[in-house]
């Protein structure tokens, strides 16, 4: 992934604004420290901050067509680029080995229909100057794995700013909105249009199909396999919980299978990563003796990964909070709690020379894995909540996974949010996903990878490879990341807030923060830090707070330990 920034139809002199645009783009250079690019065309400016992972020798951006009438700047990875290249009707000489260049050529043939054909995570902007009135098309991936914002100046509504992060816009724009996932913006109409239209999108439509465990397993395996595309060292984030452990196990198997097979030019996916770097590296983080560290150690030994374990002190975590909020551009309590250890770990991973990792985000939303799902009143309500959670991942876990890693130029890929896997998993009837005191949350995906489960449909070849995971890990209770890194982490955050925010300040919170008023001292503290970095009212529009379903009788505290079903509930 990378960082993109640009201005379309600038209201002043674009040439004079070029240096300012470079300065604004530089604010997101942490996302792409490997190279910078800028193209000025008419009164339009396109900037790019590059993190080189695929096409590292030739993939500098912005990209252009032969006569430079089309300019493209991309943040993302296109996993099906080899398939799309074969679909081009016009013989095309590619300038680079980048997986993103195909977007430009597909656009020349089919216009905005290219958006729905892309399989990957992406935010991109394309400037088309082939007509008298130039055209800007911006698109974001279906779920919002990548981050993207659009800004405007109310006095000059004809001008459009865009950026991967808020910090490049807040000093220029008085109107800022998060770009909606699964949409493209077209300057010809001035409107956002949704291109992502999966069968499961209507939350009120309750599926009736029984789970096919083999199909579920094979679709997740395919999602992991295609994400091994890389020309740089990569690894897996391994917390020792179910989701990251499953992704790690699949990645180890698929990397071994790819590296053992003969290379073929007819392959539909890019397999260079597994061929260049067959030994899988795994990474975990936590306070000393944290539950996640202990579990991750066990999984790493089982999978025979090259394991790297990082610890941090409570004070180191507390010291990083202000930086975390600056990079995350949110004051949501849940997101800040979980992002801090991920932010610290990402710095360590990048220092080890790794640029890309696979991660387990998305599973809890898809399968109802949060402990509050135990209190769902009915199967249809359970399903509706999973759909709504997936739709809103861009405000929480995707935002966390993207910005806390990209703060250090580290890319996180999330197989559970593969659009083909979602088409399978989100169309399973909710009765097969329900949890209770007798049925562990996410039992459906645990069974799909449990070699002892008779209905899992394993092939003899799969069974010959043995279990995917140790049984006690495969059936480990859900532990939210901010809890798993050490139970004292959240306790320390609350204690710090109690010390820094007075009772009187909290009582008067509605006067200081009349919009989205914080209700706890911890929330008050994060909001205070947020406004030190982003004081403009426009910056509040993209912040969404993550809370459990209190109307189901759950605690409003986002920690998993706040739910009574947790083994160590408080």
Steps between C-alpha positions, in 0.01 A plus 500: 500500500595862464370850556312707243412869496365727231302805398255509212391821331701718735347845541836681481825456311589130516863570416535732796313251722731213402740555790212521746361177356838333548507620860151362564591171334811482716275479807415143395851397392509251786262296282744499210860573599656339192434769237286806426338613177300800381330583171341837422261502204306818436347606829527148646769351724556130568747389770622162615707372795620150416544186706661259253376141538412384145685625193763649725739583215254677265182585688552867587184711485298689391459275195411637156390365163716537187409862425460593869137603456399263781668515841445241775606499865427186702519379858443128508553152362314344206514125555341406166720725287631208295145391412399854409803544277382198300154654461625815328372514143764743374861381479671694776861567583524540875747760624548335840473170686255657744177316575321838485579603143225277365243740652607769255475273196169344608356848550593591142294204378199488737502823701371490857391137459860418591415555868285188532760285324776570749575239764709662769530784746535841347440870491582669172444818307513528122519824306380483138590806292409361157197729474463876532369465853730272697347215699587369845405149610575389856427152636532312828502125563174321591543487880729797558819315592695797368424845639386793286356847555356772279515868585352821366522872561150643540599822322622295200269196469631421152833384645546146636782396733570135584745325731572167667492677836323790664821681592565609142160669476409659832700820448362556149139382507204602715295205374653152539326165462614144499479355150233225512635146448382313192432824311658710229474876456468643150552872441274475192203453730643634826352194671614189685377175346506162669659233280527226767166318503540158662203275565533538878499881516136534613520446877129413517538214253569195719676214318364146524788292358665256738873531545727308265810458715722392215397797285562733794847356555595501132384858443703628797801301382470661156476843664825441688679354199436802275630732773847346493577730204819692585859568397614592851528315835161439661341318792191450713367677807449224756314586819434137588126552463289303255496746210869586473599140572279366221634752251855414607439127464348536153778734392769253610331218308439703186850647494644150526270373224590789267875479558494123441309525172653577162458863399254560217423809293139384477427549870211740564651638820835657572703246703833681520480560875492136597771415248736778607441461876377144578580515874210663683575758769247563777470795736327549834481779758390543858589595850734247668322162547188621316245231402561571130875458526468162666247375245695643203815326619318169494356556152834614357669187632223285352523670158882522509502868411794732562333667796567849633353597836489864608415629843426852614449656840184672611689830508623454143143443395373804686775714350392398149130593538531853360690375195249219450208743498686724253555209261158342548308828471234377740418524869295179516592322823498147360715595202758688707528216752565235236707716266771591748662155530453448124670835435794407723532156344489644146803714574693194614392297197604771256837532671551128432474569125145369449256706292184288485304284746181298492253573779174356635266800500141447391425154636313625808269711287438226243434222752369691802812441705474784750382371833194725500362288214417241767211730593344528153121472547446295183673352197377773261623774736834320529531503122398864462763599754774310313411674174497841665832431672663398172363810329650719771840335528652800323429709810666262746712190441594580140595852604709359786671234290577745222617806687684342793713294259536761227623747762829310452470408133375147568216355295233277659291268283176350629384172340175482700379803302562346160187573296466144372537360851239748625260381231525152651512583871233771505251276322503231770180485705544668840387189687837348409685797649314536830694469823385418852635375832528157335621613155813712475493814287619445140449124534421491127849601388666295775319188376597572140867462600458228764627169363300318770168653389326235285309741275799719410551314171877469510675336208753221560775743395390751765476235771848377414636844594359467850316758711502865402548609861535360853151417617506734801589790269240409239242504779641790705238749622484835323747745650483855370844621398505779757434238771724226364813717505466504880201562725685781679516700175139620505510537879802729463333709231202556727725586793691754292174664391377513859819680600496750215129583467324647801145422606411862432638485146300188419185655649545798267588288196190605308608863521849437367399228252137565402530268199547128578550572869734251678336303782807366683829649610688277258285619209541862618880467502516356148265768369719768659812361330316463169401866495858606570592339168177563313321806640285566192130407529519323162728237654221365720287382211693179434530379861268215603499344846500119533263375771331163565123460471389634836137442395583127515578538869878530455741730676585816306868445583662378174742267680420131460553457873203727560273222370393247762567208267877570511698252709670790681218754499534803725 
